């Protein structure tokens, strides 16, 4: 018997589907879907699952390269690192749940990205996160900050995977929508990579992990695929609840299962739960699946097929196992104290059939559900706000006589201050792979049993992207890559998380288009393939969108672990120099924002050819053991980079610097010109390094030397900054923690 209760257009709209989409479903099926089927379409055709607004643009991204073993389309990307090993990595958003319920939203974001990685057969070895919160005076910001950090720490620490770095930004554009982007990297043997596919008629479809409850229903379709309004708080029940202890068991059970020759394909149940995993595995395998949801382990009584299919309960996996090994597989999974059951079979007919108690509740062609949603060719239009903020007249910006006060305010800015308050809550040493702890340009992890190491970093300056999404996205790629190079690594792959507002608005789609095109051009020029990613749209509340925030995470390879580099000064008497050219660029800078409360102008110029030259030279100098430190010049400019190089190491190392320039003094030390790296080296290497720079076509400027316990910057032979490092470090180190711990 088949359930054939016909649904209505009003019900479809309540599920987040449009009138056109409902009529398209009816046309493709040749009938009206029943209620369970409507629920399936609502999640699978949601923005979060179908990428219907973004797919036409994402095709522009370069996804291939000599090291790429698996690009976009699977649970995570895979990049070869040689010697029969590969890294598996991805970044993904959990923005909307984390705003509604910050602790659980962030925690389950970590759990989900872990499953994306170990479902490929890789052991997770590192986590990063990229976080965005509203302005510090907003009454909700501190609550969200503490909740999200607590959620990330609680989950990551319990599951035994180190959180080794990340970034945090604060801006009023995130008052109504914080962003929580989670990154995970795992290690796998190249002959043990598993994909999410269902093949072999008669093979068992095995569910394992936690029991299914009613939490998270419509998380993908109605929470993650719509903007916020007055009803946001009512969506709290659609936020899942995570259990890191079960996740740890799930990791070990999955990796042990994948060591056997039993598994055909495997996938985690993330957004859209059992629905997405079953349909997507069937689609990749060119087969069908018959699911008997009566066999699904439940933690609540009376759950309907609709609820079971759409639940986003955490810590659940779906595997296709050879029929003759299903009992052995179940025994292995139950050994790890996990619920496990055969819930279906692979069938030749390319449909997914849902049965409960001998009644068919859904019978849908796989292709219609997975590929039937039309690409939304949404209109684009350049935002009108850009006409009002497209330039900065520096003649109207007062220039201070000295820079000490400006430097102190920048070091105390929540966008620059030390993240130690966050890192101290994370276990970043578990698994004992971490070579460079949080706080340098990139985190570095050893690959045990080899001479290699992996560097990882995450980056995006959303203020640049607001002013010019194309250039801002390019800068995100360039800066993240530069961070990797400063650690001594060669960039080998990139994953992105594209956070934007409501795509139904032409101005937002223009931002998205420009951002993706910017990433594509930068990646092509720097030869960094995009191997995985995520799109998060509708980050908008009551009509106010976030700044476009195309976050990128880059992974780099260090062949010789002895050549790992860090940002801090090491030796008294070392020379300090700058690779790259400084120009008079204050537009979009943290200095302009902090000192003058201005966000306007054109972001700093980025010449990709020059960027590549600077990165190539820096990496060459590191590999030839000529440098003692390397640090990217980013937010806060040269002065902040110098200060961080002085006091982020184990000991304070002062610097005396003399600059000769015709630029405005504040632009010279606080401007954020791109493609610049601050380096230090032994005095006897000065001539050789300068010669290599000239040969490479890279601007080289000798700034001064490492000495004393103060930061002393002179401009045109006049003192501009001269402050004790203890004072500067105290401001920088305590600003974020003091803010987070305030009781309101």
Secondary structure, 3 states (H helix, E strand, C coil): CECCCECCHHHHHHCCCCHHHHHHHHHHHCCCCEHHHHHHHHHHCCHHHHCCCCHHHHCCCCCCCCCEEECCCCCCEEEEEECCEEEEEEEEECHHHHHHCHHHHHHHHHHHHHHHHHCCCCEEEEEEEEEEECCCCCCCHHHHHHHHHHHHHHHHHHHCCCEEEEEEEECHHHCCCCEEEEEEEEEEEHHHCCCCCCCCCCCEEEEEECCECCCCCCHHHHHCCCCECCCHHHHHHHCCCCCHHHHHHHHHHHHHHHCCCCEEEEEECCCCHHHHHHHHHHHHHCCEEEEEHHHCCECCCCCCHHHHHHCCCCCEEEEEECHHHHHHHHHHHHHCCCEEEEEEEEECCCEEEEEECCEEEEEEEHHHHHHCCCCCCCCCCCCCHHHHCCCCCHHHCCCCCCCHHHHHHHHCCCCCCCCHHHHCCCCCCHHHCEEECCCCCCEEEECCCCCCEEEEEEECCHHHHHHCHHHHHHHHHHHHHHHHHHCCCEEEEEEEEEECCCCCCHHHHHHHHHHHHHHHHHHHHHCCCEEEEEEECCCEECCEECCCEEEEEEEEEECCHHHCCCCCCCCCCCEEEEECCCCCCCCCCHHHHHHHCCCCCCCCCCCHHHHHHHHHHHHHHHHCCCCCEEEECCCCHHHHHHHHHHHCCCCCCCEEEEECCCCCHHHHHHCCCCCCEEEEECHHHHHHHHHHHHHHCCCEEEEEEECCCEEEEEECCEEEEEEEHHHHHHHHHHHHHHHHHCCC
